[in-house]
Each structure stands twice: as C-alpha cells, then as structure tokens.
C-alpha cells in the first residue's frame, strides 16, 4: 500500500473513531448482543431493530476500547444500517478486514473483528421481552453520541 493510501485510511479510521456513526442506543431494539476481547478489554454492544421481513431498520453500537475496535464498529454499523440480515450472514471476517482497509497485525485484527462477531451474534439474539416493536430500556456501555444517518 502506498504512503498516500495509508494516510487516507488513517484519516478515515480516525474520522469514524472521533465522530462515530450510530453510536448510542436503539430506541426500538428487537435484538442485542455484547462481546468483549479479553486480551485488550475492548467491549462492543450492538442493538438492532429487525422487522418481520429481516431488514435491519436501525443498527446502533456502543462500547469502549481502542481506536481500531470503535472505528470498525462505526464502519460496520454504517454499512449495514437499513440492510438485510441475510447480507450480514454472508459478510465474512475477510470482508470486515477489507472494509476496515488498513493492514493490521493478527492481534489488532481481533480488535477489528470484534464488532463483526458481535453483529453476527446479535442477529440471532432477540430480546425475550420484545413485543410489538417495543423493548425494555437497556443500559448503555458508554454515553451515547456520534453522528446519525
């Protein structure tokens, strides 16, 4: 990768870290999952609203951790907000690394892949108390904020 490309990726990653897409809570959450990377302490929580046709009407994340894990979560949420669960099922770990863009060491790849693993699990994790599009309030991993769609 050329030096200019590497700088563009770094700027793109920092933009997602400093001004994340849909960081916060999904007010009409139907599915949720949280995961952590025990090696570094990164935590990601995904909250989704999935309709009866399998479309993710809203995708939000929250969490704490390094720039890579938080930026990767923002990129993933931005990519899949409004898309189908089937698209998430077909999205591979390599697709996630390609979406992130920058070359990563194997340990840093785990930081990048955390949000991918959590989203994959979230689509299979409906809230037990979900009835008619409403859900009980869920605690956030950190204060909400960030850019909206």
Secondary structure, DSSP 8 states (H G I E B T S, - for coil): --HHHHHHHHHHHHHHHHS-BTBS--TT--EEEEEEETTTTEEEEEEEEE-TTSBEEEEEEEEE--HHHHHHHHHHHHHHTT-BHHHHHH--HHHHHHHH-S---HHHHHHHHHHHHHHHHHTT-B-TT-BTTB------SS---SB--
